[in-house]
Amino acid sequence: MGAIIAETERLMLRTWDEADIDAFMAHLNTPAVMRWLGGVQTRADYEAAYQRITASQAEHGHSFWIVERKDDGELLGFCGLKRFNSEGSDLTGSFEIGWRLREDAWGKGYAREAAIASLDYAFDVLGAPFVVALTVQGNAGSWRLMERLGMERRTDLDFVDPRYGPELNPTIIYRIGSDQWKA
Ligand SMILES: CC(C)(COP(=O)(O)OP(=O)(O)OC[C@H]1O[C@@H](n2cnc3c(N)ncnc32)[C@H](O)[C@@H]1OP(=O)(O)O)[C@@H](O)C(=O)NCCC(=O)NCCS
């Protein structure tokens, strides 16, 4: 089992274990969850993601952590921090927050709870100067959460990601600085 990173009222955020790949795929590799993320993926895609996530954790001390519900131990998805590395933008290396939960866990405030713990970790533990979040205009669930967290829409930072077609472009950016979060 991975190492515990943070605990909230209802959730545990922890690092990945290889066994999480199967559970993650079983619960999250669905058309609804992957609607704005390029569609369902193969096992090889998840194995590659696991390698990137564990490498990020080893190199930077943070990654997209597993979100587990405390009362029954269910894996709900991930939420956490990576270093921005999308093509087409000069935000490279910035702290980026991201989230993905299984559909039967949506609408219960879990993403917000996990995101607050991740932003606390970014600013208090890692000393991030600011954190950005990325989505597309169609993904209202994701950008509403960004707004709910007090993140600021930054149209000047939007960019076209060359890996995707028009439905998944442009990437839109929200940002929050350390001072804004602490206020
Ligand atoms: C985005 C996602 C993580 C939100 O998870 P969630 O647990 O349902 O979010 P929360 O319950 O914490 O809600 C946070 C806020 O966003 C709003 N929200 C969530 N989903 C919404 C939707 N589909 N439409 C409009 N608002 C939505 C909530 O109402 C809430 O705002 P409020 O407090 O003002 O009511 C979840 O929908 C998901 O995993 N989607 C698929 C993966 C994905 O697209 N990830 C993001 C990639 S950029």
The ligand as an SDF file (V2000), in Angstrom:
LIG
                    3D

 48 50  0  0  0  0  0  0  0  0999 V2000
  -14.4350   17.0900  -12.2200 C   0  0  0  0  0  0  0  0  0  0  0  0
  -14.7100   16.1080  -11.1000 C   0  0  0  0  0  0  0  0  0  0  0  0
  -13.4000   15.6660  -10.4500 C   0  0  0  0  0  0  0  0  0  0  0  0
  -15.6170   16.8000  -10.0460 C   0  0  0  0  0  0  0  0  0  0  0  0
  -15.7870   15.8950   -8.9640 O   0  0  0  0  0  0  0  0  0  0  0  0
  -16.9280   16.0400   -7.8700 P   0  0  0  0  0  0  0  0  0  0  0  0
  -16.5050   15.2260   -6.6750 O   0  0  0  0  0  0  0  0  0  0  0  0
  -18.2390   15.7470   -8.4730 O   0  0  0  0  0  0  0  0  0  0  0  0
  -16.8580   17.5840   -7.5060 O   0  0  0  0  0  0  0  0  0  0  0  0
  -17.4300   18.2380   -6.1780 P   0  0  0  0  0  0  0  0  0  0  0  0
  -18.6310   17.4440   -5.7370 O   0  0  0  0  0  0  0  0  0  0  0  0
  -16.3210   18.4320   -5.2040 O   0  0  0  0  0  0  0  0  0  0  0  0
  -17.9460   19.6390   -6.7290 O   0  0  0  0  0  0  0  0  0  0  0  0
  -17.1500   20.8010   -6.7970 C   0  0  0  0  0  0  0  0  0  0  0  0
  -17.9560   21.9440   -7.4000 C   0  0  0  0  0  0  0  0  0  0  0  0
  -18.0960   21.7320   -8.8210 O   0  0  0  0  0  0  0  0  0  0  0  0
  -19.4780   21.6750   -9.1740 C   0  0  0  0  0  0  0  0  0  0  0  0
  -19.6520   20.6200  -10.1750 N   0  0  0  0  0  0  0  0  0  0  0  0
  -19.1690   19.3460  -10.1130 C   0  0  0  0  0  0  0  0  0  0  0  0
  -19.5370   18.6690  -11.2270 N   0  0  0  0  0  0  0  0  0  0  0  0
  -20.2680   19.5400  -11.9840 C   0  0  0  0  0  0  0  0  0  0  0  0
  -20.9030   19.4530  -13.2670 C   0  0  0  0  0  0  0  0  0  0  0  0
  -20.8610   18.3400  -13.9860 N   0  0  0  0  0  0  0  0  0  0  0  0
  -21.5210   20.5620  -13.7460 N   0  0  0  0  0  0  0  0  0  0  0  0
  -21.5440   21.7130  -13.0510 C   0  0  0  0  0  0  0  0  0  0  0  0
  -20.9610   21.8630  -11.8350 N   0  0  0  0  0  0  0  0  0  0  0  0
  -20.3370   20.7870  -11.3110 C   0  0  0  0  0  0  0  0  0  0  0  0
  -20.1920   21.3170   -7.8960 C   0  0  0  0  0  0  0  0  0  0  0  0
  -21.5360   21.7500   -7.9010 O   0  0  0  0  0  0  0  0  0  0  0  0
  -19.3560   22.0350   -6.8670 C   0  0  0  0  0  0  0  0  0  0  0  0
  -19.6810   23.4010   -6.8160 O   0  0  0  0  0  0  0  0  0  0  0  0
  -20.5790   23.9690   -5.6250 P   0  0  0  0  0  0  0  0  0  0  0  0
  -19.8290   23.6150   -4.3770 O   0  0  0  0  0  0  0  0  0  0  0  0
  -20.6450   25.4090   -5.9320 O   0  0  0  0  0  0  0  0  0  0  0  0
  -21.8890   23.2420   -5.7280 O   0  0  0  0  0  0  0  0  0  0  0  0
  -15.4650   14.8470  -11.6270 C   0  0  0  0  0  0  0  0  0  0  0  0
  -16.6170   15.2710  -12.3080 O   0  0  0  0  0  0  0  0  0  0  0  0
  -14.6220   13.9810  -12.5530 C   0  0  0  0  0  0  0  0  0  0  0  0
  -13.8450   13.1400  -12.0830 O   0  0  0  0  0  0  0  0  0  0  0  0
  -14.7940   14.1390  -13.8770 N   0  0  0  0  0  0  0  0  0  0  0  0
  -14.1460   13.2430  -14.8450 C   0  0  0  0  0  0  0  0  0  0  0  0
  -12.6430   13.4300  -14.9370 C   0  0  0  0  0  0  0  0  0  0  0  0
  -12.2610   14.8150  -15.3800 C   0  0  0  0  0  0  0  0  0  0  0  0
  -12.8260   15.3550  -16.3260 O   0  0  0  0  0  0  0  0  0  0  0  0
  -11.2950   15.3870  -14.6830 N   0  0  0  0  0  0  0  0  0  0  0  0
  -10.8490   16.7300  -14.9430 C   0  0  0  0  0  0  0  0  0  0  0  0
   -9.9670   16.8360  -16.1100 C   0  0  0  0  0  0  0  0  0  0  0  0
   -9.5310   18.5240  -16.4330 S   0  0  0  0  0  0  0  0  0  0  0  0
  1  2  1  0
  2  3  1  0
  2  4  1  0
  2 36  1  0
  4  5  1  0
  5  6  1  0
  6  7  2  0
  6  8  1  0
  6  9  1  0
  9 10  1  0
 10 11  2  0
 10 12  1  0
 10 13  1  0
 13 14  1  0
 14 15  1  0
 15 16  1  0
 15 30  1  0
 16 17  1  0
 17 18  1  0
 17 28  1  0
 18 19  1  0
 18 27  1  0
 19 20  2  0
 20 21  1  0
 21 22  1  0
 21 27  2  0
 22 23  1  0
 22 24  2  0
 24 25  1  0
 25 26  2  0
 26 27  1  0
 28 29  1  0
 28 30  1  0
 30 31  1  0
 31 32  1  0
 32 33  2  0
 32 34  1  0
 32 35  1  0
 36 37  1  0
 36 38  1  0
 38 39  2  0
 38 40  1  0
 40 41  1  0
 41 42  1  0
 42 43  1  0
 43 44  2  0
 43 45  1  0
 45 46  1  0
 46 47  1  0
 47 48  1  0
M  END
$$$$
